[in-house]
Amino acid sequence: MLSLSSPSPVLSALVVVALALGAWAGPLLVRAGYRLAVEPEQSWRDSCPAGHPLGVPSADGRPVRAGWRGWVGRGRCPDCLAEGAPRHGPSPLRLALVTAGCCGVVAAVAGPRPELVVWLLAVPPLVLLATVDLAVQRLPDVLTLPLVVGLAVGLGICAVLPGAGGSWPRALLAALVLTAVYFVLFLINPRGMGFGDVKLAPSIGLILGWYGWDHVFFGTFVGFALAAGYGLCLMVAGRASRRTAVPFGPFMALGALGSLAVGGLAG
């Protein structure tokens, strides 16, 4: 892991590129954020609020409710745009700022190392997971399960490349340990810890374990502290009680990001 105290021209260029990539990718998450933000046991949305199907138009002009264009894009379908209807889904500006900021941080932390590619690819789905969890307190399997597989494979490839800054076996072990910890917490208090959090835990463990056990411990602690602070703020504002469930996925991701940032500052 590189130190953030004395950035080189190469590191500065990487951060600028990562910021630009994040700003570009963030708004493309709007449509997926809208489609996935449904209550448990409900199927994903396949149409906009006006009833227009979200998908790729077929050759004869009829809409097809499938294809990547039905998931990637801003919060306006072509029909809504033509009719002047308001956008739907999460704010594209907010997603652009959050995704760009996260990409910039991981670029500054990893620097010109192979794992930077893995981190940049992992940021958009993590931001999307946090967005959906904040909206409906749900971490969809369609995101959590491919994410852990992608991280494990990506870091495995990085481990055999020159210049890698972490340990793949330690990352895998950390993923197992953190998953076990969250699973036990889920069994103890299923109202406070959802099973979606358990499924996100191996991804967080892979990210933190790649750089060391100190990151695993610190990142996990920061995630719990942020979630507790968020819940306390809601209680003070009168918007929640002690029994109110708090979306934990965003704070797991923030804890991981904070741990990486602190590690980078410490060199």
MIKE-735912 format. One record per atom (N, C-alpha, C): residue number from 1; atom name; x, y, z. Coordinates in steps of 0.2 Angstrom, whole numbers, plus 5000, padded with zeros to 4 digits. Each point is the difference from the previous one (the first is absolute). Layout:
N
> NUM  CA  X  Y  Z
...
This chain:
267
> 1  N  5004  4994  5000
> 1  CA  4996  5006  5000
> 1  C  5004  5006  5000
> 2  N  4999  5005  4996
> 2  CA  5004  5006  4999
> 2  C  4998  5005  5006
> 3  N  5004  5005  5001
> 3  CA  4999  5005  5005
> 3  C  4997  5006  4996
> 4  N  4995  5003  5003
> 4  CA  4996  5006  4997
> 4  C  5004  5006  5002
> 5  N  5005  5000  5004
> 5  CA  5003  5006  5002
> 5  C  5004  5004  4995
> 6  N  5003  4996  4995
> 6  CA  5005  5003  4995
> 6  C  4998  4997  4994
> 7  N  4994  5003  4997
> 7  CA  4998  4997  4993
> 7  C  5005  5001  4995
> 8  N  5001  4995  4995
> 8  CA  5004  5001  4994
> 8  C  4996  5002  4995
> 9  N  5003  5003  4994
> 9  CA  4996  5002  4994
> 9  C  4996  4994  4998
> 10  N  5003  4994  5000
> 10  CA  4996  4994  4997
> 10  C  4994  4999  5005
> 11  N  5001  5000  5006
> 11  CA  4994  4999  5005
> 11  C  4995  5006  4999
> 12  N  5002  5006  4999
> 12  CA  4995  5005  4999
> 12  C  4996  4999  4994
> 13  N  5004  4998  4994
> 13  CA  4996  4998  4994
> 13  C  4995  4995  5001
> 14  N  5002  4995  5004
> 14  CA  4996  4994  5001
> 14  C  4993  5002  5004
> 15  N  5001  5005  5005
> 15  CA  4995  5002  5003
> 15  C  4995  5004  4996
> 16  N  5003  5004  4996
> 16  CA  4996  5004  4995
> 16  C  4996  4996  4996
> 17  N  5003  4995  4997
> 17  CA  4996  4995  4995
> 17  C  4995  4996  5004
> 18  N  5001  4998  5006
> 18  CA  4995  4997  5004
> 18  C  4995  5004  5002
> 19  N  5001  5006  5001
> 19  CA  4994  5005  5002
> 19  C  4996  5001  4994
> 20  N  5003  5000  4994
> 20  CA  4996  5001  4994
> 20  C  4996  4994  4998
> 21  N  5003  4994  5001
> 21  CA  4996  4994  4999
> 21  C  4994  4999  5005
> 22  N  5002  5002  5006
> 22  CA  4994  4999  5005
> 22  C  4994  5005  4998
> 23  N  5002  5006  4998
> 23  CA  4995  5005  4998
> 23  C  4996  4998  4994
> 24  N  5003  4996  4996
> 24  CA  4997  4998  4994
> 24  C  4996  4994  5002
> 25  N  5002  4995  5004
> 25  CA  4996  4994  5002
> 25  C  4995  5001  5004
> 26  N  5000  5005  5005
> 26  CA  4995  5001  5005
> 26  C  4993  5001  4997
> 27  N  4999  5005  4995
> 27  CA  4993  5001  4998
> 27  C  4998  4994  4996
> 28  N  5004  4995  4997
> 28  CA  4998  4994  4997
> 28  C  4996  4995  5005
> 29  N  5001  5002  5006
> 29  CA  4997  4995  5005
> 29  C  4993  5002  5002
> 30  N  4998  5005  4997
> 30  CA  4993  5003  5002
> 30  C  4994  4995  4999
> 31  N  5001  4997  4994
> 31  CA  4994  4996  4997
> 31  C  5000  4993  5005
> 32  N  5006  4997  5001
> 32  CA  5001  4994  5004
> 32  C  4997  5002  5007
> 33  N  5002  5006  5003
> 33  CA  4998  5002  5006
> 33  C  4993  5000  5001
> 34  N  4996  5003  4995
> 34  CA  4993  5000  5000
> 34  C  4997  4993  4999
> 35  N  5003  4996  4996
> 35  CA  4997  4993  4999
> 35  C  5000  4996  5006
> 36  N  5006  5000  5003
> 36  CA  5001  4996  5006
> 36  C  4997  5002  5006
> 37  N  4998  5006  5001
> 37  CA  4998  5003  5006
> 37  C  4993  4998  5001
> 38  N  4998  4994  5001
> 38  CA  4994  4997  5002
> 38  C  5000  4996  5006
> 39  N  4994  5000  5003
> 39  CA  5000  4996  5007
> 39  C  5001  4993  4999
> 40  N  5002  4996  5005
> 40  CA  5002  4993  5000
> 40  C  4994  4996  4997
> 41  N  5001  4995  4996
> 41  CA  4995  4995  4997
> 41  C  4997  5004  4994
> 42  N  5002  5006  4998
> 42  CA  4997  5003  4994
> 42  C  5005  4999  4995
> 43  N  4998  4999  4994
> 43  CA  5004  5000  4994
> 43  C  5003  5006  4998
> 44  N  5005  5000  4997
> 44  CA  5003  5007  4998
> 44  C  4996  5004  4995
> 45  N  5000  5006  5000
> 45  CA  4996  5004  4996
> 45  C  5002  4999  4993
> 46  N  4995  5000  4995
> 46  CA  5002  4999  4993
> 46  C  4997  5006  4996
> 47  N  4997  5005  5003
> 47  CA  4998  5005  4997
> 47  C  5001  5007  5004
> 48  N  4999  5005  4996
> 48  CA  5001  5007  5004
> 48  C  4994  5002  5003
> 49  N  4999  5005  5004
> 49  CA  4994  5002  5004
> 49  C  4994  5001  4995
> 50  N  5002  5002  4994
> 50  CA  4995  5001  4995
> 50  C  4997  4994  4997
> 51  N  5004  4994  5001
> 51  CA  4997  4994  4997
> 51  C  5004  4998  4994
> 52  N  5005  5004  4998
> 52  CA  5004  4998  4994
> 52  C  5005  4994  5002
> 53  N  5000  4995  4996
> 53  CA  5005  4994  5002
> 53  C  5007  5003  4999
> 54  N  5005  4998  5004
> 54  CA  5007  5001  5000
> 54  C  5003  4995  4997
> 55  N  5003  5001  4994
> 55  CA  5004  4994  4996
> 55  C  5002  5003  4994
> 56  N  5002  4995  4995
> 56  CA  5002  5002  4994
> 56  C  4995  4999  4995
> 57  N  4998  5005  4996
> 57  CA  4995  4999  4995
> 57  C  5002  4995  4994
> 58  N  4995  4996  4998
> 58  CA  5001  4995  4995
> 58  C  5000  5003  4993
> 59  N  5001  4996  4995
> 59  CA  5000  5003  4993
> 59  C  4994  5002  4998
> 60  N  4994  4998  5003
> 60  CA  4994  5002  4998
> 60  C  4997  5006  5004
> 61  N  5004  5002  5004
> 61  CA  4998  5006  5005
> 61  C  4997  4998  5006
> 62  N  4999  4994  5001
> 62  CA  4997  4998  5007
> 62  C  5005  4999  5005
> 63  N  4999  5002  5006
> 63  CA  5005  5000  5005
> 63  C  5002  4993  5003
> 64  N  5006  4999  5001
> 64  CA  5002  4993  5003
> 64  C  5002  5002  5007
> 65  N  4998  4996  5005
> 65  CA  5001  5001  5007
> 65  C  5006  4996  5002
> 66  N  5006  5001  4997
> 66  CA  5006  4996  5001
> 66  C  5006  5004  4997
> 67  N  5006  4998  5001
> 67  CA  5006  5003  4998
> 67  C  5003  5005  5004
> 68  N  5006  5001  4999
> 68  CA  5004  5005  5005
> 68  C  4997  5007  5000
> 69  N  4997  5002  4994
> 69  CA  4997  5007  5000
> 69  C  4994  5001  5005
> 70  N  4997  4994  5002
> 70  CA  4995  5001  5004
> 70  C  5002  5001  5007
> 71  N  5007  4999  5002
> 71  CA  5003  5001  5006
> 71  C  5004  5006  5001
> 72  N  5004  5001  4994
> 72  CA  5005  5006  5001
> 72  C  4997  5006  4996
> 73  N  5000  5005  5004
> 73  CA  4998  5007  4997
> 73  C  4997  5004  5005
> 74  N  4998  5006  4998
> 74  CA  4998  5005  5004
> 74  C  4992  4999  5001
> 75  N  4997  5004  5005
> 75  CA  4993  4999  5002
> 75  C  4995  5003  4995
> 76  N  5001  4999  4994
> 76  CA  4995  5002  4995
> 76  C  5000  4995  4994
> 77  N  4994  4997  4999
> 77  CA  5000  4996  4994
> 77  C  4999  5004  4994
> 78  N  5001  4998  4994
> 78  CA  4999  5005  4994
> 78  C  4993  5002  5000
> 79  N  4995  4996  5002
> 79  CA  4993  5002  4999
> 79  C  4998  5006  5005
> 80  N  5003  4999  5006
> 80  CA  4999  5006  5005
> 80  C  5004  5006  4998
> 81  N  5006  4999  4997
> 81  CA  5003  5006  4998
> 81  C  4996  5004  4994
> 82  N  4997  4996  4996
> 82  CA  4996  5003  4994
> 82  C  4994  5004  5003
> 83  N  4997  4997  5006
> 83  CA  4994  5003  5003
> 83  C  5002  5005  5005
> 84  N  5006  5001  5001
> 84  CA  5002  5005  5005
> 84  C  4999  4998  5007
> 85  N  4999  4994  5002
> 85  CA  4999  4998  5006
> 85  C  5006  5000  5005
> 86  N  4999  5001  5006
> 86  CA  5005  5001  5005
> 86  C  5004  4993  5000
> 87  N  5007  5001  5002
> 87  CA  5004  4994  5001
> 87  C  4998  4996  5006
> 88  N  5002  4994  5000
> 88  CA  4998  4995  5005
> 88  C  5007  4997  5003
> 89  N  5000  4997  5006
> 89  CA  5006  4997  5002
> 89  C  5004  5005  5005
> 90  N  5006  4997  5002
> 90  CA  5004  5005  5004
> 90  C  5003  5005  4996
> 91  N  5002  5005  5004
> 91  CA  5003  5006  4997
> 91  C  5007  4998  4996
> 92  N  5000  5002  4994
> 92  CA  5006  4999  4996
> 92  C  5006  5004  5002
> 93  N  4999  5006  5003
> 93  CA  5005  5004  5002
> 93  C  5003  4997  5006
> 94  N  4996  4998  5005
> 94  CA  5002  4997  5006
> 94  C  5004  4993  4999
> 95  N  4998  4996  4995
> 95  CA  5003  4994  4998
> 95  C  5007  5002  4997
> 96  N  5000  5005  4996
> 96  CA  5006  5002  4997
> 96  C  5006  5002  5005
> 97  N  4997  5004  5005
> 97  CA  5005  5003  5005
> 97  C  5003  4994  5004
> 98  N  4995  4996  5002
> 98  CA  5002  4994  5005
> 98  C  5005  4995  4996
> 99  N  4998  4998  4994
> 99  CA  5004  4996  4997
> 99  C  5007  5003  4998
> 100  N  5000  5006  4998
> 100  CA  5006  5003  4998
> 100  C  5005  5001  5006
> 101  N  4997  5002  5006
> 101  CA  5004  5000  5006
> 101  C  5003  4993  5002
> 102  N  4996  4995  5000
> 102  CA  5002  4994  5002
> 102  C  5006  4997  4995
> 103  N  4999  5001  4994
> 103  CA  5005  4998  4995
> 103  C  5006  5004  5001
> 104  N  5000  5007  5002
> 104  CA  5006  5004  5001
> 104  C  5003  4997  5006
> 105  N  4997  4998  5005
> 105  CA  5003  4998  5006
> 105  C  5004  4993  4999
> 106  N  4996  4996  4997
> 106  CA  5004  4993  4999
> 106  C  5006  5001  4995
> 107  N  4999  5005  4995
> 107  CA  5006  5001  4996
> 107  C  5006  5003  5004
> 108  N  4998  5004  5004
> 108  CA  5006  5003  5004
> 108  C  5003  4995  5005
> 109  N  4996  4995  5002
> 109  CA  5002  4995  5005
> 109  C  5004  4995  4996
> 110  N  4998  4997  4995
> 110  CA  5003  4995  4996
> 110  C  5006  5002  4996
> 111  N  4999  5006  4997
> 111  CA  5005  5002  4995
> 111  C  5001  4996  4994
> 112  N  5005  5000  4997
> 112  CA  5001  4996  4994
> 112  C  5002  4993  5001
> 113  N  4995  4997  5004
> 113  CA  5000  4992  5001
> 113  C  4995  4997  4997
> 114  N  5001  4993  4999
> 114  CA  4995  4996  4996
> 114  C  4993  5000  5003
> 115  N  4999  5001  5007
> 115  CA  4994  4999  5003
> 115  C  4996  5006  4999
> 116  N  5003  5006  4998
> 116  CA  4996  5006  4998
> 116  C  4994  4999  4995
> 117  N  5001  4995  4995
> 117  CA  4995  4999  4995
> 117  C  4994  4996  5004
> 118  N  5002  4996  5005
> 118  CA  4995  4996  5003
> 118  C  4996  5005  5004
> 119  N  5003  5005  5004
> 119  CA  4997  5004  5004
> 119  C  4995  5005  4996
> 120  N  5002  5002  4994
> 120  CA  4996  5005  4996
> 120  C  4994  4996  4998
> 121  N  5001  4994  4998
> 121  CA  4994  4996  4998
> 121  C  4995  4998  5005
> 122  N  5003  5000  5006
> 122  CA  4995  4998  5006
> 122  C  4997  5006  5003
> 123  N  5002  5006  4998
> 123  CA  4997  5006  5003
> 123  C  4993  5001  4998
> 124  N  4998  5000  4993
> 124  CA  4993  5001  4998
> 124  C  4995  4995  5003
> 125  N  5001  4993  5000
> 125  CA  4995  4996  5003
> 125  C  5000  5001  5008
> 126  N  5005  5002  5003
> 126  CA  5000  5002  5007
> 126  C  4995  5006  5002
> 127  N  5001  5005  4995
> 127  CA  4996  5006  5001
> 127  C  4993  4999  4998
> 128  N  4999  4995  4995
> 128  CA  4993  4998  4999
> 128  C  4997  4996  5006
> 129  N  5004  4996  5003
> 129  CA  4997  4996  5005
> 129  C  4998  5005  5006
> 130  N  5005  5005  5001
> 130  CA  4998  5005  5006
> 130  C  4994  5004  4998
> 131  N  4999  5002  4994
> 131  CA  4994  5004  4998
> 131  C  4994  4996  5001
> 132  N  5000  4993  4998
> 132  CA  4994  4996  5001
> 132  C  4998  4999  5007
> 133  N  5006  4999  5004
> 133  CA  4999  4998  5007
> 133  C  4997  5006  5004
> 134  N  5002  5006  4998
> 134  CA  4998  5006  5003
> 134  C  4992  5001  4998
> 135  N  4998  4998  4994
> 135  CA  4994  5001  4998
> 135  C  4995  4995  5003
> 136  N  5001  4994  5000
> 136  CA  4995  4995  5002
> 136  C  5003  4995  5005
> 137  N  5006  5001  5002
> 137  CA  5004  4995  5005
> 137  C  5000  4993  4997
> 138  N  5003  5000  4994
> 138  CA  5001  4993  4997
> 138  C  5006  5000  4996
> 139  N  5004  4995  5000
> 139  CA  5006  4999  4997
> 139  C  4999  4994  4995
> 140  N  4998  5002  4993
> 140  CA  4998  4994  4996
> 140  C  5006  4995  4998
> 141  N  4998  4994  5000
> 141  CA  5005  4995  4998
> 141  C  5003  5001  4993
> 142  N  4996  5003  4996
> 142  CA  5002  5001  4993
> 142  C  5006  5004  5000
> 143  N  5002  5004  5006
> 143  CA  5006  5004  5000
> 143  C  5005  4997  5005
> 144  N  4998  4998  5006
> 144  CA  5004  4997  5005
> 144  C  5004  4994  4998
> 145  N  4997  4995  4997
> 145  CA  5003  4994  4998
> 145  C  5005  5001  4994
> 146  N  4998  5003  4995
> 146  CA  5005  5001  4994
> 146  C  5006  5004  5003
> 147  N  4999  5005  5004
> 147  CA  5005  5004  5003
> 147  C  5005  4996  5004
> 148  N  4998  4996  5004
> 148  CA  5006  4996  5004
> 148  C  5003  4995  4995
> 149  N  4997  4997  4995
> 149  CA  5004  4996  4995
> 149  C  5004  5004  4996
> 150  N  4998  5006  4998
> 150  CA  5005  5005  4996
> 150  C  5006  5002  5004
> 151  N  4999  5002  5006
> 151  CA  5005  5002  5004
> 151  C  5005  4994  5001
> 152  N  4998  4994  5002
> 152  CA  5004  4995  5001
> 152  C  5004  4998  4994
> 153  N  4997  5000  4994
> 153  CA  5004  4998  4994
> 153  C  5004  5006  4998
> 154  N  4998  5006  5000
> 154  CA  5004  5006  4999
> 154  C  5006  5000  5004
> 155  N  5000  4999  5007
> 155  CA  5005  5001  5004
> 155  C  5005  4994  4999
> 156  N  4997  4994  4998
> 156  CA  5004  4994  4999
> 156  C  5005  5001  4994
> 157  N  4997  5004  4995
> 157  CA  5004  5001  4994
> 157  C  5006  5006  5002
> 158  N  4998  5004  5004
> 158  CA  5004  5006  5002
> 158  C  5006  4997  5004
> 159  N  4999  4994  5004
> 159  CA  5005  4997  5004
> 159  C  5006  4998  4996
> 160  N  4999  4998  4994
> 160  CA  5005  4997  4996
> 160  C  5003  5005  4996
> 161  N  4998  5006  5000
> 161  CA  5003  5005  4996
> 161  C  5005  5004  5004
> 162  N  5005  5003  4997
> 162  CA  5005  5004  5003
> 162  C  4997  5006  5003
> 163  N  5003  5002  5006
> 163  CA  4998  5006  5003
> 163  C  4994  5000  5004
> 164  N  4996  4994  5001
> 164  CA  4994  4999  5004
> 164  C  5002  5002  5007
> 165  N  4995  5004  5003
> 165  CA  5002  5002  5007
> 165  C  4996  4997  5006
> 166  N  4998  4994  4999
> 166  CA  4996  4996  5005
> 166  C  5001  4993  4999
> 167  N  4996  4996  5004
> 167  CA  5001  4993  5001
> 167  C  4993  4997  4998
> 168  N  5000  4996  4995
> 168  CA  4994  4996  4998
> 168  C  4997  4995  5005
> 169  N  5005  4996  5003
> 169  CA  4997  4995  5005
> 169  C  4998  5004  5006
> 170  N  5003  5005  5002
> 170  CA  4997  5004  5006
> 170  C  4994  5003  4999
> 171  N  4999  5002  4994
> 171  CA  4993  5003  4998
> 171  C  4995  4995  5000
> 172  N  5001  4994  4997
> 172  CA  4995  4995  5001
> 172  C  4998  4998  5007
> 173  N  5006  4999  5004
> 173  CA  4998  4998  5007
> 173  C  4996  5006  5003
> 174  N  5002  5006  4999
> 174  CA  4996  5006  5003
> 174  C  4993  4999  4998
> 175  N  4999  4999  4994
> 175  CA  4993  4999  4997
> 175  C  4996  4995  5004
> 176  N  5003  4994  5001
> 176  CA  4997  4995  5004
> 176  C  4999  5002  5007
> 177  N  5005  5003  5003
> 177  CA  4999  5002  5007
> 177  C  4995  5005  5001
> 178  N  5000  5005  4996
> 178  CA  4995  5006  5001
> 178  C  4993  4997  4998
> 179  N  4999  4996  4995
> 179  CA  4994  4997  4999
> 179  C  4997  4996  5006
> 180  N  5004  4996  5003
> 180  CA  4998  4996  5006
> 180  C  4998  5005  5006
> 181  N  5004  5005  5001
> 181  CA  4998  5005  5005
> 181  C  4993  5003  4999
> 182  N  4999  5002  4993
> 182  CA  4993  5003  4999
> 182  C  4995  4995  5000
> 183  N  5001  4994  4999
> 183  CA  4995  4995  5000
> 183  C  4998  4998  5007
> 184  N  5005  5000  5005
> 184  CA  4999  5000  5007
> 184  C  4995  5005  5002
> 185  N  5002  5006  4998
> 185  CA  4996  5006  5002
> 185  C  4993  5000  4998
> 186  N  4999  4997  4994
> 186  CA  4994  4999  4997
> 186  C  4996  4995  5004
> 187  N  5003  4995  5002
> 187  CA  4996  4995  5004
> 187  C  4998  5003  5007
> 188  N  5005  5004  5003
> 188  CA  4998  5003  5006
> 188  C  4995  5005  5000
> 189  N  5000  5004  4995
> 189  CA  4995  5006  4999
> 189  C  4998  5001  4993
> 190  N  4996  4995  4997
> 190  CA  4998  5001  4993
> 190  C  4996  5007  4998
> 191  N  4997  5003  5005
> 191  CA  4997  5006  4999
> 191  C  5005  5006  4999
> 192  N  5006  4999  5003
> 192  CA  5005  5005  4999
> 192  C  5005  4999  4995
> 193  N  5001  4994  4998
> 193  CA  5005  4998  4995
> 193  C  4996  4996  4994
> 194  N  4999  5002  4994
> 194  CA  4997  4997  4995
> 194  C  5005  4995  4997
> 195  N  4996  4995  4997
> 195  CA  5004  4995  4996
> 195  C  5004  5002  4994
> 196  N  4997  5006  4997
> 196  CA  5004  5003  4995
> 196  C  5007  5003  5002
> 197  N  5000  5002  5007
> 197  CA  5006  5003  5002
> 197  C  5005  4994  5001
> 198  N  4998  4994  5001
> 198  CA  5004  4994  5001
> 198  C  5003  4998  4993
> 199  N  4996  5001  4995
> 199  CA  5002  4999  4993
> 199  C  5005  5005  4997
> 200  N  5000  5006  5003
> 200  CA  5004  5005  4998
> 200  C  5007  5000  5004
> 201  N  5000  4997  5006
> 201  CA  5006  4999  5004
> 201  C  5006  4997  4996
> 202  N  4999  4995  4996
> 202  CA  5006  4997  4997
> 202  C  5004  5005  4995
> 203  N  4996  5004  4997
> 203  CA  5003  5005  4996
> 203  C  5004  5005  5004
> 204  N  4997  5002  5005
> 204  CA  5003  5005  5005
> 204  C  5007  4997  5002
> 205  N  4999  4994  5002
> 205  CA  5006  4996  5003
> 205  C  5005  4999  4995
> 206  N  4999  4999  4994
> 206  CA  5005  5000  4994
> 206  C  5003  5006  4999
> 207  N  4997  5006  5000
> 207  CA  5003  5006  4999
> 207  C  5004  5002  5006
> 208  N  4998  4999  5006
> 208  CA  5004  5002  5006
> 208  C  5006  4995  5001
> 209  N  4998  4993  4999
> 209  CA  5005  4995  5002
> 209  C  5006  5001  4995
> 210  N  4999  5002  4994
> 210  CA  5005  5001  4995
> 210  C  5006  5004  5003
> 211  N  4999  5005  5004
> 211  CA  5005  5004  5002
> 211  C  5002  4998  5007
> 212  N  4996  4997  5004
> 212  CA  5003  4998  5007
> 212  C  4994  4999  5005
> 213  N  5002  4996  5005
> 213  CA  4995  4999  5005
> 213  C  4998  5007  5004
> 214  N  5005  5004  5001
> 214  CA  4998  5007  5003
> 214  C  4995  5003  4996
> 215  N  5000  5000  4993
> 215  CA  4994  5003  4997
> 215  C  4994  4996  5001
> 216  N  5000  4994  5001
> 216  CA  4994  4996  5001
> 216  C  4996  5002  5006
> 217  N  5004  5001  5006
> 217  CA  4998  5002  5006
> 217  C  4998  5007  5000
> 218  N  5004  5004  4997
> 218  CA  4998  5008  5001
> 218  C  4994  5001  4995
> 219  N  5000  4997  4994
> 219  CA  4994  5001  4996
> 219  C  4994  4998  5002
> 220  N  5000  4994  5004
> 220  CA  4994  4997  5003
> 220  C  4997  5005  5005
> 221  N  5005  5002  5004
> 221  CA  4998  5004  5006
> 221  C  4997  5007  4998
> 222  N  5003  5003  4994
> 222  CA  4998  5006  4998
> 222  C  4993  4999  4997
> 223  N  4999  4995  4997
> 223  CA  4993  4998  4997
> 223  C  4995  5000  5005
> 224  N  5001  4997  5006
> 224  CA  4995  4999  5005
> 224  C  5000  5007  5004
> 225  N  5005  5004  5000
> 225  CA  5000  5006  5004
> 225  C  4995  5005  4995
> 226  N  5001  5000  4994
> 226  CA  4997  5005  4996
> 226  C  4992  4998  5000
> 227  N  4999  4993  5000
> 227  CA  4993  4998  5000
> 227  C  4996  5002  5006
> 228  N  5004  5000  5006
> 228  CA  4997  5002  5006
> 228  C  4999  5007  5001
> 229  N  5005  5004  4997
> 229  CA  4999  5007  5000
> 229  C  4994  5002  4996
> 230  N  4999  4997  4994
> 230  CA  4995  5001  4996
> 230  C  4993  4999  5003
> 231  N  5000  4994  5003
> 231  CA  4994  4999  5004
> 231  C  4998  5004  5006
> 232  N  5006  5003  5003
> 232  CA  4999  5004  5006
> 232  C  4997  5007  4997
> 233  N  5003  5002  4994
> 233  CA  4997  5007  4997
> 233  C  4993  4999  4998
> 234  N  4998  4994  4998
> 234  CA  4993  4999  4998
> 234  C  4996  5001  5006
> 235  N  5002  4997  5006
> 235  CA  4996  5000  5006
> 235  C  5000  5007  5003
> 236  N  5005  5004  4999
> 236  CA  5000  5007  5003
> 236  C  4995  5004  4996
> 237  N  5000  4999  4993
> 237  CA  4996  5003  4996
> 237  C  4992  4998  5000
> 238  N  4999  4995  5004
> 238  CA  4993  4997  5001
> 238  C  4998  4996  4994
> 239  N  5004  4998  4996
> 239  CA  4999  4996  4994
> 239  C  5000  4992  5001
> 240  N  5003  4998  5006
> 240  CA  5001  4993  5001
> 240  C  4999  4999  5007
> 241  N  4999  4994  5002
> 241  CA  5001  4998  5007
> 241  C  5005  4994  5001
> 242  N  5001  4998  5006
> 242  CA  5005  4995  5001
> 242  C  4999  4993  4996
> 243  N  4994  4999  4998
> 243  CA  4998  4994  4997
> 243  C  5000  5001  4992
> 244  N  5001  5006  4998
> 244  CA  5000  5001  4993
> 244  C  5007  4997  4996
> 245  N  4998  4996  4995
> 245  CA  5006  4997  4996
> 245  C  5004  5006  4996
> 246  N  5006  4999  5000
> 246  CA  5005  5005  4997
> 246  C  5003  4996  4994
> 247  N  5000  5003  4994
> 247  CA  5004  4997  4995
> 247  C  5007  4999  5001
> 248  N  5003  4994  5000
> 248  CA  5007  5000  5002
> 248  C  5005  4999  4995
> 249  N  4997  4998  4994
> 249  CA  5005  5000  4994
> 249  C  5004  5006  4998
> 250  N  4997  5006  5000
> 250  CA  5004  5006  4999
> 250  C  5006  5001  5005
> 251  N  4999  4998  5006
> 251  CA  5005  5001  5005
> 251  C  5005  4995  5000
> 252  N  4998  4994  4998
> 252  CA  5006  4995  4998
> 252  C  5004  5003  4995
> 253  N  4998  5002  4995
> 253  CA  5004  5003  4994
> 253  C  5004  5006  5002
> 254  N  4996  5004  5004
> 254  CA  5004  5006  5002
> 254  C  5006  4999  5005
> 255  N  4998  4995  5004
> 255  CA  5006  4997  5005
> 255  C  5006  4998  4996
> 256  N  4998  4996  4995
> 256  CA  5006  4997  4996
> 256  C  5004  5006  4996
> 257  N  4996  5005  4998
> 257  CA  5003  5006  4996
> 257  C  5004  5004  5005
> 258  N  4997  5001  5006
> 258  CA  5004  5004  5005
> 258  C  5006  4996  5002
> 259  N  5000  4994  5001
> 259  CA  5006  4996  5002
> 259  C  5005  5001  4995
> 260  N  4998  4999  4994
> 260  CA  5005  5000  4994
> 260  C  5003  5007  5000
> 261  N  4996  5006  5001
> 261  CA  5003  5006  5000
> 261  C  5004  5002  5006
> 262  N  4999  4998  5006
> 262  CA  5004  5001  5006
> 262  C  5006  4996  4999
> 263  N  5000  4994  4997
> 263  CA  5006  4996  4999
> 263  C  5005  5003  4995
> 264  N  4997  5004  4995
> 264  CA  5004  5003  4995
> 264  C  5003  5006  5003
> 265  N  4996  5004  5004
> 265  CA  5003  5006  5003
> 265  C  5006  4998  5005
> 266  N  4999  4994  5003
> 266  CA  5005  4998  5005
> 266  C  5006  4997  4996
> 267  N  5000  4999  4993
> 267  CA  5005  4997  4996
> 267  C  5001  4992  5001
